[in-house]
Amino acid sequence: MTIRRLREGDEDAAVRVVEEVKFRMDEIVGRSVDPAYMRGFLADDRHYLVAAYVEDEPVGMLLGYRLSRLDGRPPMMFVWELGVVEHHRRRGIGRALVEEAKRLGNEDGCRSMLIPTETSNEAAMALYRSAGGEQEGTDGTEFWWEW
C-alpha cells in the first residue's frame, strides 16, 4: 500500500482517484471530473486530497482542509470525507489515511483534527476510535484529535 498527498501537477491522478474511488463508493455513474478544475483545487495548499494505492490501483481517499480559527489558536485539519473501496476494507487503509492526515496537518501547523460522521456508520466510528479520536458532540458524531 502507498499513501500520498496529491498536489498541483497530479490532476490526472486526482481525477482517477475521484472517479474510481469516490464515484464508485457513491454509485455515481456517467460523471467525470474536469482536470482543469482539479488543477485549481490541488494548487490551494489548504486542500488535502490523499490517495491510497495498492500497486497502481487507487483504493482509498481522504479529502481534508486546513481551516483557520477565529479565536487565534493554530489552524485545524478538517477531514470532510474518507473512503476505501469495499473489496479493500479492513486492511488498514482507512487507518493509514487518518494517520497521514494527522501527519500532514501537524507538518502544516495544525494542532487538532476534526472528522464528522454519522452514528449509523459503525465502521467509521470504530475506525476513528481505534485511531485515537475522542468522540464528542451532543450526538457523538464528531471525532477530535489534538497534538
Secondary structure in CASP SS format (residue, H / E / C, confidence):
PFRMAT SS
TARGET T0000
AUTHOR 0000-0000-0000
METHOD secondary structure of the structure
MODEL  1
M C 1.00
T E 1.00
I E 1.00
R E 1.00
R E 1.00
L E 1.00
R C 1.00
E C 1.00
G C 1.00
D C 1.00
E H 1.00
D H 1.00
A H 1.00
A H 1.00
V H 1.00
R H 1.00
V H 1.00
V H 1.00
E H 1.00
E H 1.00
V H 1.00
K H 1.00
F H 1.00
R H 1.00
M H 1.00
D C 1.00
E C 1.00
I C 1.00
V C 1.00
G C 1.00
R C 1.00
S C 1.00
V C 1.00
D C 1.00
P H 1.00
A H 1.00
Y H 1.00
M H 1.00
R H 1.00
G H 1.00
F H 1.00
L H 1.00
A H 1.00
D C 1.00
D C 1.00
R C 1.00
H E 1.00
Y E 1.00
L E 1.00
V E 1.00
A E 1.00
A E 1.00
Y E 1.00
V E 1.00
E C 1.00
D C 1.00
E E 1.00
P E 1.00
V E 1.00
G E 1.00
M E 1.00
L E 1.00
L E 1.00
G E 1.00
Y E 1.00
R E 1.00
L E 1.00
S C 1.00
R C 1.00
L C 1.00
D C 1.00
G C 1.00
R C 1.00
P C 1.00
P C 1.00
M E 1.00
M E 1.00
F E 1.00
V E 1.00
W E 1.00
E E 1.00
L E 1.00
G E 1.00
V E 1.00
V C 1.00
E H 1.00
H H 1.00
H H 1.00
R C 1.00
R C 1.00
R C 1.00
G C 1.00
I H 1.00
G H 1.00
R H 1.00
A H 1.00
L H 1.00
V H 1.00
E H 1.00
E H 1.00
A H 1.00
K H 1.00
R H 1.00
L H 1.00
G H 1.00
N H 1.00
E H 1.00
D C 1.00
G C 1.00
C C 1.00
R C 1.00
S E 1.00
M E 1.00
L E 1.00
I E 1.00
P E 1.00
T C 1.00
E C 1.00
T C 1.00
S C 1.00
N C 1.00
E H 1.00
A H 1.00
A H 1.00
M H 1.00
A H 1.00
L H 1.00
Y H 1.00
R H 1.00
S H 1.00
A C 1.00
G C 1.00
G C 1.00
E E 1.00
Q E 1.00
E E 1.00
G C 1.00
T C 1.00
D C 1.00
G C 1.00
T C 1.00
E E 1.00
F E 1.00
W E 1.00
W E 1.00
E E 1.00
W C 1.00
END
